[in-house]
């Protein structure tokens, strides 16, 4: 499942940084996001699901690096766990409805 997201955070100079990315691995507690510019570990970020326009708060718990040391993305923990934020519940309901129609 790939979810396009916008990530907003404050840099060390208190300027707002906005970066688009993709959530490639998600669960109710958080996810792994691929991004070009990454906030630091411990930084609180606002995530916006670009498919649903829903926003939530998260904390950066790790930065993923390439073998060359280049930051590839971040691991985030949602401050309030939610399966619905990523769209998982909506897809399950839709699939269930489709299966009921076929039956």
C-alpha positions in Angstrom: 0.0 0.0 0.0 1.4 3.4 -1.0 -0.1 6.6 0.5 1.0 10.0 -0.7 1.6 12.3 2.2 2.6 15.8 3.0 4.9 16.2 6.1 5.1 19.6 7.9 7.6 20.4 10.7 9.6 23.3 12.2 13.3 23.4 11.4 15.9 24.6 14.1 15.2 28.2 13.0 11.5 27.7 13.7 10.7 27.9 10.0 7.9 25.6 8.6 9.2 23.0 6.2 6.8 21.1 3.9 7.9 18.0 2.1 5.9 15.5 0.1 6.6 11.8 0.4 5.1 8.3 0.2 4.2 6.1 3.0 5.1 2.6 1.8 4.7 0.5 5.0 2.0 1.5 7.4 0.1 0.2 10.5 -2.1 1.7 13.2 1.0 2.9 15.1 2.9 4.6 12.3 4.7 4.0 9.1 7.8 4.3 6.9 7.9 7.4 4.7 10.2 7.9 1.7 11.2 11.6 1.4 14.0 13.7 0.0 14.3 16.1 3.0 14.0 14.5 6.4 13.3 16.0 9.9 15.5 14.8 12.8 14.7 12.0 15.2 12.4 13.1 17.9 10.9 15.9 15.8 7.1 16.2 15.9 5.5 16.4 12.5 2.1 16.9 11.0 1.2 14.3 8.4 -1.5 14.9 5.8 -2.9 12.0 3.8 -3.2 13.5 0.3 -5.9 11.0 -0.7 -8.3 11.8 2.1 -6.9 15.3 3.2 -7.0 14.0 6.8 -4.2 15.2 9.1 -2.6 13.8 12.2 0.4 14.4 14.5 3.4 12.0 14.6 6.9 11.8 16.0 10.0 10.8 14.0 11.5 7.7 15.6 14.3 6.8 13.0 15.9 8.0 9.8 16.5 5.4 7.0 19.8 5.8 5.3 21.3 4.3 2.1 24.6 2.4 2.2 26.2 5.7 1.2 24.7 7.5 4.2 22.1 9.4 2.2 18.8 9.9 4.1 16.0 7.9 2.2 13.1 8.5 4.6 11.8 8.4 8.1 10.0 6.0 10.4 7.1 7.8 12.3 5.0 6.9 15.2 1.5 8.4 15.2 0.8 10.2 18.5 -2.7 8.8 18.4 -2.8 5.3 16.8 -5.2 5.1 13.8 -5.7 2.5 11.1 -8.2 4.8 9.4 -5.6 7.6 8.8 -3.8 5.5 6.2 -7.1 4.5 4.5 -6.8 0.8 5.5 -10.4 0.7 6.9 -11.9 2.3 3.9 -10.2 -0.3 1.6 -11.3 -3.2 3.7 -14.9 -2.0 3.8 -14.9 -1.5 0.0 -13.4 -5.0 -0.6 -16.0 -6.5 1.7 -18.8 -4.7 -0.1 -17.4 -5.9 -3.4 -17.3 -9.5 -2.2 -20.9 -9.3 -0.9 -22.0 -8.1 -4.4 -20.3 -11.1 -6.1 -21.7 -13.7 -3.7 
